[in-house]
Amino acid sequence: MASDIRRIKREIERTHKKRKFTTLKCTIGEYCDVFYELIDCLPVGQRLPILKGLELYGDKAKSIISCIIEGEHIGIITIVKISDTEAYEFEFESIDGGHRKRYIFAYVDNQFSVNGKFFKDLTSEEQEEFLDYDLDFCVYKPLSVFRKGEIFRHLNTSDDVNFIEMLNSYGDIPIANFCREFVRVVPQIANTCHELFEMSATGKANRYLDFTNKRLIHDHMFARIAYRYTQDEYLGGSSDINLTKMYNDNSIDVSKLKAKSKAHLDFLLKMAVARNNSMGLKLNQREFKMLSYIWFHLSDTYKTFKITDYDKFYNTFKVAFEILCDNKGKYADSNSEDSKFDLDFEERAISLQDAFVKYLGAPDDDKKTIQTVKWLLMEFDVESVILPLDKKRAFTKLEKERKLTEQNFLCVIDGKPLLWDDAHAAHIDAHSLGNPTVYSNLAMVRKIYNLEMKTMSVTEYKEMKMGIAA
């Protein structure tokens, strides 16, 4: 065995000076005896095992072993040498081919059978032939985590690797660690994920969500949440381009995202509990998204606030949400007055109900994400289920856009068309006199009027300026 590992290491050291890698042939026997224990076959950036139900070694594992038994080539396995300066229990790290490396060792270790036979059930000749099969390795010199991720993505441009699995390949960098550690337990560090993403006692499903983290869907949804907390206004889109830029931005201080992200997930957890209390059901993806948008809106609008009764909050939200989603309800007929809307990004006639459901599936689009909240607020009186805790002075852009739309783009003071660039958000009753910055106290007026109003109410100013009652 010692001679085997010395041979492998000599081969690796023969890397050409101008190349960052060397190629190496290693039999399965050599690999399982001496090489496997030197390789981290499941680093944090590796794709998670693909399960068939809860079966760890499903069709993919058996297909790989069958290919070897039939004498077929299973492709090049790519690993990278760990730098001598890194404190790491392994000498090499997997970049591509992690499934193959793990499945081969597991089969030889008799952890699963293929064609009804474990490795121990093969004849001695069959075992010898299997162990003598040559594996082809590409071994890179030490690389940065970003280069490791880039190589993985280059190798998998045509493979069945989805976007978030690509992002996960960035490996051990702060933002990637932050996102994955919030939603799942990473074996290498034995972290504790947020309770919202915990598995049930049986380990067969999530406790609070009715969708699992298959293909890292939880990672993807949380990465979108994390991205919004890197922005000045939280409600908005989160495209895959946005997420890629976030993962490549070394200046992001993840410590500043932690408290906001935790508060966000705590809210969703309480909504999941409230949903279970009222309906006996777990939180689904659509409500996960919509409630996230509502939380962003509340955070933008009220900064700090309190929800005194989470069951009441969820039930009030649920009624409004179902009204918007009802394909036979008041927003389902594109010809009805309730369902009419005018948006630049719709090229054909569509009911408001269709658009609402459609836009929930477009989290990458700023306008569509914001629009879902505007529509929900037509049925969901959030001020009836929250208690604002501060006296913020400024209205959010979403509030101003929504109010200007409600006013049919007319100034409340003079009744004439009001362009966005000339529009100001006015307190109907002056903030300086102790009145709150809440949506019900908002009116959109011409800039000059807002400057002249000072401590006057909109009603008082309109009577003075126009000689009529507001």
C-alpha positions in Angstrom: 0.0 0.0 0.0 2.8 2.4 0.9 4.4 1.9 -2.5 1.0 2.5 -4.2 0.6 5.9 -2.6 4.2 6.9 -3.3 3.6 6.1 -7.0 0.5 8.2 -7.1 2.2 11.1 -5.4 5.2 10.9 -7.8 2.8 11.0 -10.7 1.1 14.1 -9.3 4.5 15.8 -8.7 5.3 15.4 -12.4 3.0 18.3 -13.3 4.4 20.3 -16.3 5.6 23.7 -15.2 3.3 25.5 -17.6 0.3 23.4 -16.7 -1.8 23.7 -13.6 -2.7 20.0 -13.6 -1.4 16.5 -14.3 -3.3 13.4 -15.4 -3.1 10.2 -13.5 -4.3 6.6 -13.8 -5.2 4.7 -10.6 -6.9 1.4 -10.3 -10.0 1.1 -8.2 -8.0 -1.2 -5.9 -5.3 1.5 -5.3 -8.0 4.2 -5.0 -10.0 2.3 -2.3 -6.9 1.1 -0.4 -4.9 4.3 -0.2 -6.2 7.2 -2.3 -9.8 7.6 -1.1 -8.9 8.6 2.4 -6.7 11.4 1.1 -9.6 13.1 -0.8 -12.4 15.2 0.5 -15.1 13.7 -1.7 -17.9 15.9 -0.4 -16.5 19.4 0.1 -19.0 22.2 0.9 -19.1 23.3 -2.8 -19.9 19.8 -4.1 -23.3 18.9 -5.3 -25.3 17.0 -2.6 -26.0 13.3 -3.2 -28.9 12.8 -5.5 -31.5 10.7 -3.6 -34.2 8.4 -5.0 -36.8 8.9 -2.3 -34.6 8.3 0.8 -32.4 5.8 -0.9 -28.8 7.0 -0.7 -27.5 4.7 -3.5 -30.2 4.9 -6.2 -30.2 4.6 -9.9 -27.2 7.0 -10.5 -25.0 5.0 -8.2 -26.0 1.7 -9.7 -25.6 3.0 -13.2 -22.0 4.1 -12.5 -21.0 0.7 -11.1 -22.8 -1.1 -14.0 -20.7 1.0 -16.5 -17.5 -0.2 -14.7 -18.6 -3.8 -14.7 -19.4 -3.6 -18.4 -16.0 -2.1 -19.1 -17.2 1.3 -20.1 -15.4 4.6 -19.4 -16.9 6.7 -16.6 -15.2 10.0 -17.4 -12.3 11.9 -15.9 -12.5 12.6 -12.2 -11.1 16.1 -11.3 -9.5 16.9 -7.9 -7.3 19.6 -6.6 -4.2 19.5 -4.3 -4.7 21.3 -1.0 -2.2 24.0 -0.3 0.4 23.1 2.4 -0.6 26.4 4.1 -4.2 25.3 4.6 -5.2 23.5 7.8 -7.1 20.6 6.3 -7.5 17.0 7.2 -7.3 15.9 3.5 -4.6 16.2 0.9 -6.9 16.6 -2.0 -10.4 18.0 -2.6 -13.0 17.0 -5.2 -13.9 19.4 -7.9 -15.9 17.1 -10.2 -16.8 13.5 -10.0 -17.7 13.4 -6.3 -20.6 11.1 -6.8 -18.4 8.6 -8.7 -15.7 8.6 -6.1 -18.2 8.1 -3.2 -20.2 5.4 -5.1 -17.2 3.4 -6.1 -15.8 3.2 -2.5 -19.3 2.5 -1.1 -19.8 -0.4 -3.5 -16.5 -2.0 -2.7 -17.4 -1.4 1.0 -20.6 -3.5 0.4 -22.9 -0.6 1.2 -25.2 -1.3 -1.8 -25.9 -4.0 -4.4 -26.0 -3.8 -8.2 -28.0 -6.4 -10.1 -28.9 -8.1 -6.9 -25.2 -8.6 -5.9 -23.0 -6.8 -3.3 -19.3 -6.7 -4.1 -18.7 -9.5 -1.7 -21.1 -11.7 -3.7 -19.0 -11.4 -6.9 -16.6 -14.2 -7.8 -12.9 -13.7 -7.0 -12.2 -13.2 -10.7 -15.0 -10.6 -11.0 -13.7 -8.8 -7.9 -10.2 -8.8 -9.2 -11.3 -7.4 -12.6 -13.4 -4.7 -10.9 -10.5 -3.6 -8.6 -8.1 -3.6 -11.6 -10.3 -1.1 -13.5 -8.4 2.1 -14.3 -9.8 5.4 -13.1 -8.6 8.6 -14.9 -7.8 11.5 -12.6 -7.1 15.1 -13.5 -5.2 16.6 -10.5 -4.8 20.4 -10.2 -2.2 22.3 -8.2 -3.6 24.3 -5.3 -6.3 26.8 -6.5 -8.4 29.6 -5.0 -12.0 28.7 -4.1 -13.2 30.9 -7.0 -11.0 29.0 -9.5 -12.3 25.7 -8.1 -15.8 26.9 -8.7 -15.0 28.1 -12.2 -13.5 24.8 -13.2 -16.5 22.9 -11.9 -18.8 25.2 -13.9 -16.7 24.8 -17.0 -16.9 21.0 -16.7 -20.6 21.0 -16.1 -22.0 23.3 -18.8 -23.9 20.5 -20.5 -24.4 18.3 -17.4 -27.5 18.3 -15.3 -26.4 20.9 -12.9 -28.8 23.7 -11.9 -28.0 27.3 -11.2 -27.8 27.1 -7.4 -25.6 24.0 -7.6 -23.3 26.1 -9.7 -23.3 28.8 -7.0 -22.7 26.2 -4.3 -19.5 25.2 -6.2 -17.9 28.5 -5.0 -17.1 26.5 -1.9 -15.6 27.9 1.2 -16.3 31.6 0.8 -18.3 33.8 3.3 -21.4 34.4 1.3 -21.7 30.8 0.1 -21.1 29.5 3.6 -23.7 32.0 5.0 -26.4 30.8 2.6 -25.9 27.1 2.9 -25.4 27.1 6.7 -28.7 28.9 7.3 -30.7 26.2 5.4 -28.9 22.9 6.0 -26.5 21.0 8.1 -23.0 20.9 6.5 -21.3 17.7 7.7 -17.8 19.3 7.6 -18.7 21.9 10.3 -21.7 20.3 12.0 -23.6 23.6 12.1 -27.2 24.1 13.2 -29.5 25.4 10.4 -32.4 27.7 11.0 -35.4 25.9 12.6 -37.6 26.7 9.6 -35.5 24.3 7.5 -35.3 21.4 10.0 -36.2 17.9 9.0 -39.0 16.0 10.7 -38.4 13.4 13.4 -38.6 10.7 10.8 -36.1 12.4 8.6 -38.4 11.9 5.6 -39.6 15.5 5.2 -39.2 19.0 6.5 -41.0 19.9 9.7 -42.4 23.2 8.6 -42.2 23.3 4.8 -44.0 21.1 2.3 -41.1 21.2 -0.2 -37.7 19.7 0.4 -34.2 20.9 -0.4 -34.0 18.7 -3.5 -31.6 20.3 -6.0 -30.8 23.0 -3.3 -34.2 24.7 -3.7 -34.0 26.0 -0.1 -30.5 27.3 -0.8 -31.8 29.2 -3.8 -34.8 30.7 -2.1 -32.7 31.8 0.9 -29.9 33.2 -1.4 -32.6 35.5 -2.9 -33.6 36.7 0.6 -29.9 37.3 1.5 -29.4 39.3 -1.8 -32.3 41.7 -1.0 -30.7 42.5 2.4 -27.6 43.7 0.5 -29.8 46.4 -1.1 -31.0 49.8 0.2 -34.7 48.9 -0.3 -35.5 45.3 0.5 -38.6 44.6 -1.7 -37.6 43.9 -5.3 -36.3 41.3 -7.7 -33.4 38.9 -7.2 -32.3 37.5 -10.5 -29.7 34.8 -11.0 -27.4 37.5 -12.4 -27.9 39.4 -9.1 -27.0 36.3 -7.1 -23.9 35.5 -9.2 -22.7 39.1 -8.6 -23.3 38.7 -4.9 -21.3 35.5 -4.7 -18.5 37.2 -6.6 -18.5 40.3 -4.4 -15.7 40.1 -1.8 -16.8 43.3 -0.2 -20.1 41.9 1.3 -20.0 41.8 5.1 -22.1 38.7 5.8 -22.2 39.6 9.5 -24.5 42.6 8.6 -26.9 40.2 6.9 -27.2 37.8 9.7 -29.7 39.6 12.0 -32.0 40.7 9.2 -32.0 37.2 7.6 -32.7 35.5 10.9 -35.6 37.9 11.7 -37.0 37.2 8.2 -36.8 33.4 8.7 -38.2 33.7 12.2 -41.2 35.5 10.7 -41.7 32.7 8.1 -41.4 30.1 10.8 -44.1 31.7 12.8 -46.3 31.9 9.7 -45.6 28.2 9.1 -46.7 27.5 12.7 -49.8 29.7 12.3 -50.7 27.9 9.0 -50.4 24.5 10.8 -52.6 25.9 13.6 -55.4 27.0 11.3 -55.1 24.4 8.5 -53.0 21.6 9.6 -50.7 22.2 6.7 -47.1 23.1 6.1 -45.9 26.3 4.4 -45.8 25.9 0.6 -43.5 27.7 -1.9 -46.0 30.3 -3.1 -46.8 31.5 0.4 -43.1 31.3 1.4 -42.4 33.8 -1.5 -45.4 36.1 -0.9 -44.9 36.3 2.8 -41.2 37.1 2.2 -42.3 40.0 -0.1 -44.7 41.2 2.6 -41.9 41.1 5.2 -39.7 43.1 2.9 -42.5 45.7 2.4 -43.1 45.9 6.1 -39.4 46.4 6.8 -39.1 49.1 4.1 -42.3 50.9 5.2 -42.3 50.7 9.0 -38.6 49.9 9.8 -39.5 48.5 13.2 -42.9 47.1 14.0 -44.6 44.4 16.1 -46.9 41.6 15.2 -48.9 40.9 18.3 -50.9 37.9 17.0 -49.3 35.7 14.4 -52.3 33.5 13.9 -54.4 36.6 13.1 -51.7 38.0 10.8 -51.5 34.7 8.9 -55.3 34.2 8.6 -55.8 37.8 7.5 -53.1 37.4 4.9 -54.5 34.0 3.8 -57.9 35.4 3.1 -56.4 38.2 0.9 -54.0 35.8 -0.8 -56.7 33.4 -1.8 -58.9 36.2 -3.2 -56.0 37.2 -5.5 -55.3 33.5 -6.4 -58.9 32.5 -7.0 -59.3 31.7 -10.7 -63.0 32.0 -10.4 -63.0 35.1 -8.1 -63.5 38.8 -8.7 -60.0 39.3 -10.2 -60.3 36.4 -12.6 -62.3 38.1 -15.4 -60.0 40.3 -17.5 -63.0 42.3 -18.6 -64.2 43.2 -15.1 -63.5 46.5 -13.5 -61.8 44.8 -10.5 -59.4 42.9 -12.8 -58.3 45.7 -15.1 -54.8 47.0 -14.8 -52.3 48.8 -17.0 -48.8 47.5 -16.9 -46.0 48.1 -19.5 -44.7 44.6 -19.3 -47.9 42.8 -20.4 -48.3 42.5 -24.1 -51.7 40.8 -24.1 -54.9 40.9 -22.2 -54.6 39.0 -19.0 -56.7 39.0 -15.8 -55.3 40.4 -12.6 -55.6 37.0 -11.0 -53.5 35.4 -13.8 -50.9 38.1 -13.6 -50.7 37.8 -9.8 -50.0 34.1 -10.0 -47.7 34.5 -12.9 -45.6 37.2 -11.2 -45.2 35.1 -8.1 -43.2 32.9 -10.4 -40.9 35.7 -11.5 -38.8 36.6 -8.5 -36.1 37.9 -10.7 -38.2 40.9 -11.9 -38.3 44.1 -9.8 -41.5 45.4 -11.2 -43.4 42.1 -11.1 -42.3 41.4 -7.5 -43.3 44.8 -6.3 -46.6 44.6 -8.2 -47.6 41.4 -6.4 -47.4 43.3 -3.1 -49.4 46.3 -4.5 -52.1 43.9 -5.5 -52.2 42.0 -2.2 -52.4 45.2 -0.3 -55.7 45.9 -2.0 -57.2 43.1 0.0 -54.7 42.9 3.0 -54.9 45.7 5.5 -51.5 45.2 7.1 -52.0 48.1 9.5 -54.8 46.1 11.1 -52.4 43.4 12.2 -49.2 45.2 13.0 -48.1 47.8 15.5 -45.6 50.4 14.1 -42.9 51.0 16.8 -41.1 54.1 15.4 -41.9 57.5 13.9 -40.2 57.2 10.5 -40.5 60.3 8.4 -40.1 59.1 4.9 -42.4 57.0 2.8 -41.0 54.2 0.6 -40.9 54.2 -3.1 -43.4 51.4 -3.2 -45.9 53.4 -1.1 -45.4 56.5 -3.2 -45.9 54.5 -6.5 -49.0 52.8 -5.2 -50.5 56.0 -3.9 -49.8 57.9 -7.1 -51.4 55.0 -9.1 -54.5 55.1 -6.8 -54.8 58.9 -7.5 -54.8 58.1 -11.2 -51.5 60.1 -11.5 -53.2 63.3 -10.5 -52.1 65.8 -7.8 -54.4 65.7 -4.8 -54.1 69.5 -4.5 -54.9 70.8 -8.0 -56.3 67.6 -9.6 -54.0 67.9 -12.6 -51.7 65.2 -14.1 -48.7 64.6 -11.9 -45.4 63.2 -13.3 -43.2 61.1 -11.0 -40.3 63.5 -11.2 -42.5 66.3 -9.9 -44.3 64.2 -7.3 -43.7 64.5 -3.5 -45.0 62.4 -0.7 -47.0 64.6 1.7 -48.3 63.7 5.1 -52.1 64.4 5.0 -51.7 65.5 8.7 -48.2 66.9 9.4 -45.5 64.6 10.7 -44.1 67.5 12.7 -47.3 67.6 14.7 -46.9 64.0 15.8 -48.8 62.3 13.0 -47.5 58.9 11.8 -45.8 58.1 8.5 -48.2 55.4 7.6 -49.9 54.7 4.3 -53.3 56.0 5.4 -51.6 59.4 6.1 -50.0 59.7 2.6 -51.0 61.9 -0.4 -49.0 62.5 -3.5 -48.8 66.2 -4.4 -46.8 68.6 -6.6 -43.3 69.4 -5.2 -43.9 73.1 -4.8 -47.1 72.4 -2.7 -45.3 70.1 -0.3 -42.6 72.7 0.3 -45.2 75.4 1.0 -47.5 73.3 3.2 -45.1 73.2 6.2 -47.2 72.2 9.2 -50.6 72.6 7.4 -52.7 69.5 6.6 -53.5 68.7 3.0 -57.1 69.7 3.7 -56.0 73.1 5.1 -53.5 73.8 2.4 -55.9 72.9 -0.4 -58.6 75.2 1.0 -56.0 78.0 1.2 -54.5 77.4 -2.2 -57.5 76.4 -4.2 -60.3 78.0 -2.2 -62.1 74.6 -2.1 -62.4 71.8 0.5 -60.2 68.8 0.0 
